[in-house]
Amino acid sequence: ETGVTQSPTHLIKTRGQQVTLRCSSQSGHNTVSWYQQALGQGPQFIFQYYREEENGRGNFPPRFSGLQFPNYSSELNVNALELDDSALYLCASSPSGGQPQHFGDGTRLSIL
Amino acid sequence: QQQVKQSPQSLIVQKGGIPIINCAYENTAFDYFPWYQQFPGKGPALLIAIRPDVSEKKEGRFTISFNKSAKQFSLHIMDSQPGDSATYFCAAVNTGNQFYFGTGTSLTVIP
């Protein structure tokens, strides 16, 4: 059974740039959620995708957007990067019906 | 607004001790309460989870105690080991499968 994989593992960008992060869900999981984890904090829910449609969103601005593909993999796109966007971005997948949710090891995004 | 409050922020115990981490929530729409363990450089890993229709769940050395009326739940780690040193997060999940995490507890187990 393949777990959740994310790429890249690390990324450095500058303010104003755009970034795309990628996630492959665990085998058999059709729901993908994205989280932002600032240093020393718990993960904050960004949004969730189910069957290629956004299925819930947290308190994040529209410059955070996503996609889910027919194979259930997903992308997180962030436009107009700000310094506060520096964080660990986590992807988690779960089966239809919700639980359990398993996380990847994240992408560490640094904004200079 | 923090939907789930977690304490303490950090905890140091001797090997064999029983660290206890506490969480409290407000929203009664939550119906699933997992605990995650996170090591540096890794994503959170699911440890154990409980639904509000039971008051206690044990899996190996990990126990969740759940008090529905008080809207509180806690994690107990029996016979703690140095390898348990990590950051622990509680979470509350609503019926829309959206997770709300606590702020984390850094646990250190001294040999």
Interface residues (C-beta under 8 A of the other chain):
Chain A: V4 T31 S33 Y35 G40 Q41 G42 P43 Q44 F45 Q48 N55 G56 G58 L90 A92 S94 G98 Q99 P100 Q101 H102 F103 G104 D105 G106
Chain B: V4 Q6 Y32 P34 Y36 G41 K42 G43 P44 A45 L46 A49 F89 A91 V93 G96 N97 Q98 F99 Y100 F101 G102 T103 G104
